Amino acid sequence: MKKFLYTSFLNEDIRPGYKNKIHSQAKSFVDLGFDSKLFIVKNDCLCLYSFDKNKKEIIEREYQFWKKRSKKERNIQDEFILFKQYIEIIYEIINEYSIKIIYIRRIVPITLKLLKLLNYLKKKGIYIIYEYPTFPWKSEMKIIKYKNLKNFVFYLIDSLLYKFLINKVDLITYIGTCENSCKKFVKIVNAVDVENYPIQKKPFRGLKEINLIGVAYVSFVHGYDKIIYGLKTYYESSPTVNVFFHIVGNINENLRLKELVENLGLEKYVLFYGHLEGKDLDEIYVKADIAVNGLRIKELNNKLKGCITLKTGEYLARGLPQISDLPYELPDGKIDKPEFLYLIEEEKEYVDIEKVVKFYDSLTSTAENIRNYTRLKLSWKETFKPVIERYQITVGNE
């Protein structure tokens, strides 16, 4: 069984949503026939996980930081020292475990140390897969590059070193759109490990109260203001069904969503919870009837025909219908608009909440139907099959 290493420089303790995704990705390679390991950053150490045949996680080793952080918040000095240690440990893991294939989640910015590691891996004959979780990557970085000096410098470095990185890896996986005809590029979509999430048990249809939920590190792309403006219009019509919007997660302060809710007098109907996880998050989900996905995805990338965001899979695994501005793009490339997906294609400035209520009341799907759809069509194993097929074509099946 070939030794596989998934590695990410993200701190998994800061972003639980990304942690679920990365761990699920690494586990899926067990189903694909590999002895999979995961190397990642935590709050107080670097951690190497392995997975048994049942995909149970095992902490194989923890590496204490060489130097304690000088500040609680992320800063360039601490990240530079940590990255140096991170790279050194990858060298150790590669040699100790005889790794044959490595999967590197995008590291920002590209550095000379990273390029040096890639050179070393090539000389060792190790197959290198590099993931861009958002592509084109420049579009994402251009949005934030002027926010502070660090972001601008990172953008310049990545722009300079991108071609060097591409030349050194064997395969690029990406989520998004790519016009590059290079054979190294393989499109993947976000998927989900259904068993990580409890199923929603509330009945659909015929309710006198409907609860919308949005769980995110809320940014412009989520378009939650469209729901808020929609609620303002909705309640001006004296509706018979009360609709509430529960927003869970930290919010980009530039959006001023709380201020907007206060100005529109919607404090009773739009509820903010801040960051929640675990049982606290599950308790809010129990109230939910419909999940709100990104409502400005198409606006930011009009070349997309369909999209599965990181949250799409979680919402579906829990058995929740969804509101989004794009249909689903499945691992096989097909675009799908199931009955339990409400598209806001025609609404520009705000979401028509009355239409959402009618959509919900007409659903014939059950939570179990939605969960089964997810299990069959959005597993990480299905997502990565084309990647492994490309790998096998290149190096053979031995």
Secondary structure, 3 states (H helix, E strand, C coil): CCEEEEEEEEECCCCHHHHHHHHHHHHHHHHCCCEEEEEEECCCEEEEEEECCCCCEEEEEEEECCCCCCCCCCCHHHHHHHHHHHHHHHHHHHHHHCCCEEEEECCCCCCHHHHHHHHHHHHCCCEEEEEEEEECHHHHHHHHCCCCHHHHHHHHHHHHHHHHHHHHCCEEEEEECCCCCCCCEEECCCCCCHHHCCCCCCCCCCCCEEEEEEECCECHHHCHHHHHHHHHHHHCCCCCCEEEEEEECCECHHHCHHHHHHHHCCCCCEEEEECCCHHHHHHHHHHCCEEECCCCHHHHCCCCCCCCCHHHHHHHHCCCCEEECCCEECCCCCEECCCCEEECCCCCCCCCHHHHHHHHHCCCCCHHHHHHHHHHHCCHHHHHHHHHHHHHHHHCCC
